[in-house]
Amino acid sequence: MHEFEIVNNFFSHLSKHNASALGLNDDVFFDKKKKMAISVDTYNVNTHFVDFKSPDLVIKKILRSSISDLICKGVKPKFYFISGSGNKRNFTKKNLLKISKSLKSEQKKYNISLCGGDTTFSNKLSFTITSLGYSNDIVYRNKSRLNDDIYVTGNLGDSFIGLQILRGKIKINSKMSKFFIKKYYKPDLQLKFLNYLLKLANTSIDISDGLIDDLKKMINRQNFSFHIFEEKIPVSKNLIQLIKIKKFKKLDITSRGDDYQILFTASPIKSRIIKKISNITGIKITKIGKIVSGKNRSKIINLKNKQIEAKNKGYIHQF
């Protein structure tokens, strides 16, 4: 079984009388009366991060990916709890000082505060982060409408390349390596767009598992499909250059996840205001496709107007 089968088959029924749990089918728990949103994420070595040689960077990545769950819902993160499982090889004084310093820097950057957590001994290194924020409302999953435009913030694919470099699977010059590795460890979270998201988006999700896979999750309980145009998928200048050098396929690189950009849909009548907000905030916001009737198949269309497939549609935990 994969992770979603486990949730749907064994745990969804436990939350059916709790409307705030959102059917265990969203990024967060949201209590509308208390205006409170909560997300929980666990990160394991060799699965969510390569190693622990740079604990200061690892902790930045996992904290940002955790609060991204709130940001993509239109919620400003306020507090976080962190639990760590490891041993004396991982939690040396040197490493703990680096982690502490890094968390302090992230707290200042995002105006968030540590509120608690737990530490346990384990031979397997892992962290669990619970993020909490307050909002009058959120942007839910499965609220897209027929003919909605599909948008994504920022660029896709840089983080995946950074991961491949760290794994030794891609070798490029030092300057480009530093760029991609930085994007892997320090994803750009679109905090400035947060206040606009609630007014513009019909539905949203952050891109953690991959563009195609997360798009499917965003509309998974609706009788809709999507049409995505490959040439519209936003990529950085460095990635454009690398794709040419290595002859990579753009769709395969940009559908692998770890981007933590906001994927959302909005009514076509809001396209002009979205473009204006993009200019005001300096945030790259790109229209990449459209929501269509479920009678049509979901597809990705290339420059030659031909349907193409991604070799890897995203990351799913298999058990």
C-alpha positions in Angstrom: 0.0 0.0 0.0 1.0 3.6 -0.5 0.6 6.3 2.1 -2.8 7.5 0.9 -4.3 4.0 0.9 -3.2 3.6 4.5 -4.9 6.9 5.5 -8.1 6.2 3.5 -8.4 2.5 4.5 -7.5 2.7 8.2 -7.7 6.2 9.6 -10.1 8.5 7.7 -13.1 7.0 9.5 -11.7 8.0 12.8 -12.0 11.7 11.9 -15.4 11.6 10.2 -17.1 13.4 13.2 -14.4 16.1 13.3 -15.0 18.6 10.6 -11.7 20.4 11.4 -9.7 17.3 10.3 -10.9 18.0 6.7 -11.3 14.3 6.0 -7.5 13.8 6.5 -7.3 15.0 2.9 -5.6 18.4 3.2 -2.3 19.8 4.3 -3.6 21.0 7.6 -6.1 20.7 10.5 -8.3 23.8 10.6 -10.6 24.8 13.4 -12.7 27.6 11.9 -14.2 28.7 15.3 -10.8 29.0 16.9 -9.2 30.3 13.6 -6.4 27.8 14.1 -4.4 25.8 11.6 -2.0 23.0 12.4 0.3 20.8 10.2 2.6 17.9 11.2 5.5 16.5 9.1 8.2 13.8 9.8 11.6 13.8 8.1 13.9 10.8 7.9 17.5 10.6 6.9 18.1 8.9 3.5 14.4 9.6 2.6 13.9 13.3 3.2 17.5 14.4 3.4 20.7 12.8 2.1 22.8 12.9 5.3 23.6 15.0 8.3 26.9 16.5 7.3 25.3 20.0 7.3 22.8 19.9 10.2 22.3 23.7 10.0 21.1 23.4 6.4 19.1 20.2 7.0 17.1 21.9 9.8 16.4 24.9 7.6 15.0 22.7 4.9 12.7 20.7 7.1 11.4 23.7 9.0 10.7 25.6 5.8 9.0 22.6 4.2 6.8 22.2 7.3 5.6 25.8 7.5 5.1 25.7 3.7 2.0 23.6 4.5 0.5 26.6 6.3 1.6 29.2 3.8 0.0 27.4 0.8 -3.3 27.5 2.7 -3.1 31.3 3.2 -2.0 30.9 6.9 0.9 32.8 8.4 2.9 30.4 10.6 3.3 31.6 14.2 4.6 28.7 16.4 6.4 25.4 15.8 7.3 22.3 17.9 10.2 20.1 16.9 11.0 16.5 18.0 14.3 14.8 17.2 15.3 11.2 17.3 19.0 10.3 17.0 22.1 9.3 18.9 25.4 10.7 20.1 26.8 10.6 16.5 24.1 12.9 15.3 23.5 15.1 18.4 27.0 16.2 19.2 27.5 19.6 20.9 28.8 21.0 17.7 25.8 19.8 15.7 23.3 21.0 18.3 24.9 24.4 18.4 24.6 24.6 14.6 20.9 23.5 14.8 20.2 26.1 17.5 21.8 28.9 15.5 20.1 27.9 12.3 16.6 27.8 14.0 17.2 31.2 15.5 17.9 32.6 12.1 14.8 31.0 10.6 12.7 32.3 13.5 13.8 35.8 12.7 13.3 35.4 9.0 9.7 34.1 9.3 8.7 35.6 12.7 8.0 32.3 14.3 8.7 30.9 17.8 9.7 27.5 19.1 7.1 26.3 21.7 8.2 22.7 22.6 9.0 19.2 21.3 10.7 16.1 22.3 14.0 14.3 22.1 14.4 10.5 22.0 17.3 8.1 21.4 17.3 6.2 18.1 19.7 4.7 15.7 17.6 6.2 12.9 17.8 10.0 12.6 14.5 11.7 12.2 12.7 15.0 13.0 9.0 15.8 13.4 7.8 19.3 13.2 4.3 20.6 14.1 3.5 24.1 12.8 0.7 26.3 14.0 -0.9 29.5 12.8 -4.1 31.6 13.0 -6.4 32.7 10.2 -10.0 33.5 9.6 -10.1 31.1 6.7 -7.9 28.9 4.6 -7.7 27.8 0.9 -9.0 24.2 0.9 -8.2 21.3 -1.4 -10.8 20.1 -3.9 -12.4 23.5 -4.3 -11.4 24.1 -7.9 -14.0 25.1 -10.5 -14.5 24.1 -14.1 -12.3 26.3 -16.4 -10.1 27.6 -13.5 -6.6 28.6 -14.5 -3.8 26.7 -12.9 -0.9 28.7 -11.5 2.4 28.1 -9.8 4.7 30.5 -7.9 8.5 30.6 -8.4 10.5 28.1 -10.4 10.4 24.3 -10.4 13.1 21.7 -10.7 16.1 23.5 -9.0 15.7 21.6 -5.8 15.7 18.2 -7.5 18.9 19.0 -9.3 20.5 20.0 -6.0 19.5 16.7 -4.5 21.0 14.8 -7.5 24.3 16.8 -7.1 24.4 15.9 -3.4 23.9 12.2 -4.3 26.7 12.4 -6.8 24.4 11.6 -9.8 25.0 14.9 -11.6 28.4 16.6 -12.0 28.5 20.3 -13.1 30.7 23.3 -12.4 31.1 24.7 -8.9 29.1 27.9 -9.4 26.0 26.1 -10.7 26.3 23.3 -8.1 26.2 25.9 -5.3 23.1 27.5 -6.9 21.1 24.2 -7.1 22.3 22.9 -3.7 21.2 26.2 -2.1 17.7 25.8 -3.7 17.5 22.3 -2.3 18.4 23.3 1.3 16.7 26.7 1.3 13.4 26.6 -0.7 11.9 30.0 -1.4 8.7 30.3 0.5 6.3 32.9 -0.9 5.3 34.6 2.4 4.5 37.9 0.6 1.8 36.2 -1.5 0.1 34.7 1.6 -2.4 37.6 2.2 -3.5 37.6 -1.5 -3.9 33.9 -1.8 -7.2 33.8 0.2 -8.7 36.4 -2.0 -7.6 34.8 -5.3 -7.3 31.0 -5.1 -10.2 28.6 -5.2 -7.9 25.7 -4.2 -4.2 25.2 -3.4 -1.4 22.9 -2.3 2.4 23.2 -1.9 4.5 21.3 -4.3 6.4 18.8 -2.1 5.9 15.5 -3.9 6.0 16.8 -7.5 3.9 19.0 -9.8 1.9 16.2 -11.4 1.3 14.2 -8.2 0.4 17.3 -6.1 -1.9 18.5 -8.9 -3.8 15.2 -8.8 -4.0 15.4 -5.0 -5.4 19.0 -5.2 -8.4 17.8 -7.2 -8.5 14.2 -6.2 -12.1 14.2 -5.0 -13.5 16.3 -7.8 -14.7 15.1 -11.2 -12.2 17.3 -12.9 -9.0 16.8 -15.0 -6.2 19.1 -15.9 -4.4 20.3 -19.0 -0.8 21.5 -18.4 1.4 23.2 -21.1 5.0 22.1 -20.7 6.5 25.3 -22.1 4.7 27.3 -19.5 6.2 25.4 -16.5 8.6 28.0 -14.9 12.2 27.2 -14.6 15.3 29.2 -13.6 17.9 30.5 -16.1 20.4 28.0 -14.6 18.1 25.1 -15.1 17.4 26.1 -18.7 21.1 26.1 -19.3 21.6 22.7 -17.6 18.7 21.1 -19.6 20.5 22.2 -22.8 23.9 20.9 -21.6 22.7 17.6 -20.2 19.8 17.1 -22.7 17.4 16.6 -19.8 13.6 16.5 -20.4 12.1 19.5 -18.8 8.9 17.7 -17.6 10.9 15.0 -15.8 13.0 17.5 -14.0 10.1 19.8 -12.9 7.8 17.0 -11.7 10.1 15.5 -9.0 9.1 17.6 -6.0 10.9 19.4 -3.1 10.1 22.8 -4.6 7.6 24.0 -1.9 6.1 26.5 -4.3 2.4 27.2 -4.2 0.2 25.5 -6.8 -3.3 27.0 -7.0 -6.3 27.5 -9.2 -8.2 30.7 -9.8 -11.1 32.0 -11.9 -10.0 33.4 -15.4 -11.5 36.8 -14.5 -8.7 37.1 -11.8 -5.8 36.7 -14.3 -5.2 40.5 -14.5 -5.1 41.1 -10.8 -2.8 38.1 -10.3 -0.4 39.5 -12.9 -0.6 42.9 -11.1 0.1 41.3 -7.7 3.1 39.4 -9.2 4.5 42.8 -10.3 3.8 44.4 -6.9 5.3 41.6 -4.8 8.1 40.7 -7.1 6.9 37.0 -6.9 7.0 35.0 -10.1 3.5 33.7 -10.7 2.9 31.6 -13.9 -0.2 30.3 -15.5 0.6 26.8 -16.6 -2.7 25.2 -17.5 -6.5 24.8 -17.0 -9.0 22.7 -15.1 -11.2 20.8 -17.5 -14.2 18.4 -17.2 -13.5 14.9 -15.8 -14.9 13.6 -19.0 -11.6 14.6 -20.6 -8.3 12.9 -19.7 -5.6 14.8 -17.8 -2.7 15.6 -20.0 0.5 17.5 -20.4 0.9 19.1 -23.8 4.3 20.1 -25.4 5.2 22.8 -27.9 4.2 20.6 -30.8 0.7 20.2 -29.3 1.4 16.6 -28.5 0.6 14.8 -25.3 3.6 13.8 -23.2 4.2 11.7 -20.1 6.5 12.3 -17.2 8.7 9.3 -16.4 8.4 10.1 -12.7 5.2 11.8 -11.6 6.3 12.5 -8.1 7.2 10.9 -4.7 4.9 8.5 -2.9 5.8 6.6 0.3 5.3 2.9 -0.4 4.9 0.4 2.5 
